[in-house]
C-alpha cells in the first residue's frame, strides 16, 4: 500500500499546487445533552475543557483508516491518534464521540461536543456554520470502481450509479460538477458504500483517496482507483465559530506535534509515510 499512497500523494501535491506520539488511544464518551450542553455554550470552551480535564471530539467511527471501531470495540485510526496527541498537548484527556455525519455540525453547534476531528474538509458552506483550525492533512476525492472495470475515468461511464456518504462534499461535487450521473446512491458509511460496488449495486463510489486505498489493501475490497483525483481538500478540525481561544490553542498544539515528531510517528503508523510532509 505504501507505493500506492506515495504515488497518489504526489498527484495530490501537484493538483494542490496548481489549485492554490503513538499513544494508547482515547476514551469513548457520549454527547452532552440538556443542561450540560447549554452550560457548554454559555462558557468559554477552552476554559470548560481545562476545568473538566476532557476534550471531546466527534467523528462517525466508520471512516477507516482515519476513524473506526476496531476488533476490540475501541475507537482507532489516524484522526483518533491526532486527537489524543492534541489533548496531550493541552494536558487533558481526549474523549471520542461517534455520531452520524449528516448531523455532526448540528451536534457541535448545540454544544454536544467540543469539536469535530473526523476528516472534515473546509468548504465555504461549512465556514458559514463553523470555524476551522489549520489543516492537519490534505486529501483528494477519488472515484473507485470495481477492479474489473475497463473505464479509465468516471467520465467514461454511461449514466453510472455512484455511491457517496450522506452529507459529504463528494455528494455536492457529483450534483453540481459532473454531468451524466445516472443516480447518486447515499450511504451512512463507506463500508456499506464499498459493499454496494462489490455486490454490483453501484458502478463505483467517490471517497477520499487514502480511504479507498486502505480498503483495497486492508480489507481486500475488489476496487481500484479510476482516473486521477477529482479535486483536493484541506482537512481541519471544526469548532464553534465563537471558540477563538480553543482554535488558537489547537493550532499551537498542532504545530507542536509537527515539530516534535509526534505527527510523523502517527502518520507512519497508519500510512507508512508522513502524509503532511509529502504534501508540502
C-alpha positions in Angstrom: 0.0 0.0 0.0 2.9 2.4 0.7 3.8 2.6 -3.0 0.2 3.4 -4.0 -0.1 6.0 -1.2 3.1 7.7 -2.2 2.1 7.9 -5.9 -1.3 9.4 -5.0 0.2 11.9 -2.6 2.5 13.1 -5.3 -0.6 13.5 -7.6 -2.4 15.4 -4.8 0.5 17.6 -4.2 0.7 18.6 -7.9 -3.1 19.3 -8.0 -3.0 21.3 -4.8 -0.1 23.4 -6.0 -1.9 24.0 -9.3 -5.1 25.0 -7.5 -3.8 27.1 -4.9 3.2 10.1 19.5 1.8 6.9 19.2 -0.5 6.8 22.2 -2.8 4.3 23.8 -6.0 5.8 22.2 -8.9 7.8 23.6 -11.8 7.2 25.9 -15.2 6.8 24.2 -17.9 9.1 25.6 -21.5 10.2 25.0 -22.8 13.5 23.7 -23.6 16.2 26.2 -27.4 16.9 26.4 -29.8 19.2 28.1 -28.3 21.5 30.9 -24.8 20.3 30.3 -24.9 21.3 26.6 -26.4 24.6 27.5 -23.6 25.3 30.0 -21.0 24.4 27.4 -22.4 27.0 25.1 -22.5 29.7 27.8 -18.8 29.5 28.8 -15.5 29.7 27.0 -15.0 26.2 25.6 -11.3 26.2 26.3 -11.9 27.1 30.0 -14.5 24.3 30.2 -12.1 21.8 28.7 -9.3 22.7 31.1 -11.7 22.7 34.1 -13.2 19.3 33.4 -9.9 17.8 32.1 -11.5 16.4 29.0 -11.6 17.4 25.3 -14.5 15.9 23.4 -14.4 15.4 19.7 -16.8 13.8 17.2 -16.5 11.6 14.2 -18.5 8.8 12.5 -16.3 5.9 13.6 -16.9 4.5 10.2 -14.1 6.0 8.1 -11.1 3.7 8.2 -8.2 4.2 8.4 -9.0 7.7 9.8 -11.6 6.7 12.4 -13.3 3.4 13.0 -14.2 0.8 15.6 -11.6 -1.9 15.9 -11.9 -5.6 16.6 -11.9 -5.0 20.3 -14.7 -2.4 20.1 -12.4 0.6 20.7 -12.1 3.7 18.6 -9.0 3.7 16.4 -7.5 5.5 13.4 -5.4 8.4 12.3 -8.0 11.0 13.5 -8.2 9.3 16.9 -4.4 9.4 17.4 -4.2 13.0 16.3 -6.9 14.0 18.7 -5.2 12.2 21.5 -1.9 13.9 20.7 -3.5 17.3 20.7 -5.3 16.6 24.0 -1.9 15.6 25.5 -0.5 19.0 24.5 -3.4 20.6 26.3 -2.9 18.4 29.3 -6.3 16.8 29.2 -7.9 13.5 28.1 -9.4 13.1 24.6 -12.9 11.7 24.6 -14.2 10.5 21.2 -17.9 10.5 20.4 -19.4 8.7 17.4 -22.3 10.4 15.5 -23.8 10.3 12.0 -22.1 12.5 9.6 -25.2 14.4 8.3 -26.0 15.6 11.9 -22.4 16.3 13.1 -22.3 20.1 12.6 -25.7 20.4 14.3 -24.4 18.4 17.3 -21.3 20.7 17.5 -23.3 23.9 17.5 -25.8 22.5 20.0 -22.9 22.0 22.5 -23.0 18.2 22.4 -19.2 18.0 22.0 -16.3 20.4 21.7 -15.0 19.8 18.2 -15.1 17.6 15.1 -11.9 15.7 14.4 -13.3 13.4 11.8 -11.6 14.2 8.5 -13.9 17.2 7.7 -12.9 19.2 4.6 -13.0 23.0 4.7 -15.7 24.4 2.5 -17.3 27.9 2.2 -20.7 26.5 3.1 -19.3 24.9 6.3 -17.4 28.1 7.2 -20.8 29.8 7.5 -21.7 27.4 10.3 -18.4 26.5 12.0 -14.8 27.7 12.2 -11.8 25.6 11.3 -8.3 25.0 12.7 -5.3 25.0 10.4 -5.4 21.9 8.1 -3.9 18.8 9.6 -3.7 17.0 6.3 -4.8 17.2 2.7 -6.8 14.6 0.8 -8.4 14.1 -2.6 -11.7 13.0 -3.9 -11.2 9.8 -5.9 -13.6 7.7 -7.9 -13.2 4.0 -7.2 -14.7 1.4 -9.5 -14.8 -2.4 -9.5 -11.4 -4.0 -10.1 -12.7 -5.5 -13.4 -13.8 -2.1 -14.8 -12.3 -1.1 -18.2 -13.2 2.6 -17.9 -10.3 5.0 -17.4 -12.2 7.7 -15.6 -15.6 8.5 -14.0 -16.5 10.4 -17.1 -16.1 7.3 -19.4 -19.2 5.7 -17.8 -22.6 5.9 -19.3 -25.1 7.2 -16.7 -23.3 5.5 -13.8 -24.8 4.8 -10.4 -22.3 6.3 -7.9 -22.3 5.9 -4.2 -21.4 8.6 -1.6 -21.8 9.0 2.2 -24.6 11.4 3.0 -23.6 14.9 3.9 -20.1 14.7 2.3 -18.6 17.2 -0.1 -18.5 14.3 -2.6 -22.3 14.5 -2.9 -22.2 18.2 -3.7 -19.5 17.7 -6.3 -21.4 15.0 -8.2 -24.6 17.0 -8.2 -23.0 20.3 -9.2 -19.9 19.5 -11.2 -20.5 16.2 -13.0 -22.9 15.7 -15.9 -24.4 12.4 -16.9 -24.6 10.7 -13.5 -27.4 8.2 -13.6 -28.1 8.0 -9.9 -26.3 9.1 -6.7 -26.7 6.5 -4.0 -26.4 7.6 -0.4 -24.9 5.5 2.4 -24.2 6.1 6.1 -20.6 4.8 5.8 -18.1 4.0 3.2 -18.1 0.4 4.4 -21.7 0.0 3.0 -20.7 2.1 0.1 -17.9 -0.2 -1.0 -20.0 -3.3 -0.4 -22.6 -1.9 -2.9 -19.9 -1.9 -5.6 -18.7 -5.4 -4.6 -22.3 -6.6 -4.8 -23.0 -5.0 -8.2 -25.5 -2.5 -6.8 -23.4 0.5 -8.0 -20.8 1.2 -10.6 -18.4 2.8 -8.1 -18.1 5.4 -5.3 -16.4 8.7 -4.6 -14.4 8.8 -1.4 -11.1 10.0 -0.1 -8.0 8.7 -1.9 -6.4 7.3 1.3 -9.7 5.7 2.5 -10.2 3.8 -0.8 -6.6 2.7 -1.0 -6.7 1.5 2.6 -9.9 -0.5 2.0 -8.3 -2.2 -1.0 -5.2 -3.2 0.9 -6.5 -3.9 4.4 -10.0 -5.3 3.6 -9.4 -6.9 0.2 -12.1 -4.8 -1.4 -12.4 -5.6 -5.2 -11.9 -1.9 -6.1 -9.4 0.2 -7.9 -8.9 3.9 -8.3 -10.1 5.0 -11.8 -8.6 8.2 -13.1 -6.8 11.0 -11.3 -8.2 12.5 -8.1 -11.2 14.7 -8.9 -10.1 17.5 -6.6 -8.1 18.2 -3.4 -9.4 19.2 0.0 -7.9 20.8 3.1 -8.9 18.7 6.2 -9.2 20.5 9.5 -10.7 20.5 13.0 -14.2 22.0 13.1 -15.1 24.3 16.1 -18.0 26.6 17.0 -17.5 30.0 15.4 -17.1 31.8 18.7 -14.4 29.4 20.0 -11.4 31.6 19.1 -9.3 30.7 22.1 -9.8 26.9 21.5 -8.9 27.3 17.9 -5.7 29.2 18.8 -4.8 26.5 21.4 -5.3 23.7 19.0 -3.3 25.4 16.2 -0.4 25.8 18.7 -0.8 22.1 19.7 -0.8 21.0 16.1 2.4 23.0 15.4 4.0 21.4 18.5 3.2 17.8 17.4 4.6 18.5 14.0 7.8 19.9 15.4 8.5 17.2 17.9 7.9 14.3 15.5 4.6 13.1 17.0 2.7 13.8 13.9 5.2 12.0 11.7 5.1 8.9 14.0 1.3 8.8 13.8 1.3 9.2 10.1 4.0 6.5 9.6 1.9 4.2 11.8 -1.2 4.5 9.6 0.2 5.2 6.1 3.9 4.2 6.1 4.8 7.8 5.3 4.4 11.3 6.6 1.5 12.4 4.6 1.7 16.0 5.6 5.4 16.3 4.8 4.9 14.6 1.4 2.1 17.1 0.6 4.1 20.2 1.3 
